[in-house]
Amino acid sequence: MRLLRLPVRFWITLTGSIGIMFLASCFWARTTLSGRAVKVNLFSLVGRADSSAANIFILVLVILLIISFAAIVYLLVSWVLKWPRPLKLLAWLGFGLPSVVSLAFIIFSASTVNPDLNLTVFPALMAGVSLVTAVFAAEKLELAIRRDWQLYILLLPAVALVFIFSYLPLYGIQIVFKNFRAAFGIAGSEWIGLKHFADFFDSYYSSRLIWNTLLLNIYGLLWAFPVPIVMAIFLNQMKWRRFKRFTQTAIYAPHFISPVVMVGMLFLFLSPTTGLVNRLIEWLGGSSIGFMTDASWFRTIFITTEVWQHAGWNTILYIAALTAINPELYEAATIDGAGNMQKIRYIDIPHLVPIIVLLLILNCGAMLTSNTDKALLMQTPPNIPASDIIGVYVYRMGIQNGQFSYTAAINLFVNVINFALIVSVNWISKRLNQSSLF
């Protein structure tokens, strides 16, 4: 009777886990025991289906499935027999591991050119992963919903908006693993597995695209990220309110300039013949420089204009954090004889650290994403070695050449790397100073 009183979410999770194991086991059996020739291309790590690497990969996944099933059985028995509360590790092995293992099987399935298996196993595994993950996450949300159900009702329209416009379109992510043809639709297009990923990494320009994008974001993080912090601190120290308001308006205004207008201004001011900057250089005794046609100047111009255009706008969050500081802290510091620099060091900066950490995590989660519009407009044939970034390449191949599946695969790769970076930096931040995004 005690067994029947188990929560419904336990039975749903158990059913989803067993379903995943069954489908994955059937897939493994058909792949390894049917004798059918299967071509495997896990980014050139596995060459043939009968290779030792493929056998080890399959063996590890099967062992993990067995461990997961054993953990579920142990959790069930311990609950029925009223054993001591099991370790969190066992709960993770029982409910979390099937999702991870099934994703590994999905990757293996996507890399296997076998339509009979892919068309049946892949959607079933995805459904199993979604079921297990949703139920596993709902366990922690249940108490919060009961306590603050009014707030969740207010949040419902926003959740519906995100679900409709962000999650439902994920159905189209299938084209990453297919040779998409509009005439056949998403479901009718040919399944080709991880071919688009392999083509991108084997292409001549892949390393240059990744390196250019990464450098642009690293330099932007080093030079552009600290500027709003310094500006916000100085604005907070201003005593003359009219001048402070004028300064804020002046530094906010460039943010509303469109990329097209911004790049047009750059071409006018940096023109080697009529540009104001080159006229000034010649007046000082120098020679004219082709800023927009020199690859070595591209990153400098791009980051400098980004700082000028968006640094003022990015001070809003920091100014809000500084405004929330209790004025009594400044009064106490003044009584103790602290100067402006000491107030900044011991009051302002400590209060800014949490928001700085959060924004740093978000910026690190976009290391392979850049301002594509601006880079595309600034691109000229001579500066392509520095201006050819992933976003521009995706626009050129996807919009101009119509290779939708190929560019979708590149975007998926970028999003996976960005997600891994944001999770990693968030984990490091949580361990270092207990401040994190989630």
Secondary structure, 3 states (H helix, E strand, C coil): CCHHHCCHHHHHHHHHHHHHHHHHHHHHHHHHHCCCCCCECCCCCCCCCCCHHHHHHHHHHHHHHHHHHHHHHHHHHHHHCCCCCCCHHHHHHHHCHHHHHHHHHHHHHHCECCHHHHHHHHHHHHHHHHHHHHHHHHHHHHHHHHHCHHHHHHHHHHHHHHHHHHHHHHHHHHHHHEEEECCCHHHHEEECCCHHHHHHHHCCCHHHHHHHHHHHHHHHHHHCCHHHHHHHHHHHHCCCHHHHHHHHHHHHHHHHCCHHHHHHHHHHHCCCCCCHHHHHHHHCCCCCCCHHHCHHHHHHHHHHHHHHHHCCCCHHHHHHHHHCCCHHHHHHHHHCCCCHHHHHHHHHHHHHHHHHHHHHHHHHCCCCCCCHHHHHHHCCHHHHHHHCCHHHHHHHHHHHCCCHHHHHHHHHHHHHHHHHHHHHHHHHHHHHHCCCCC
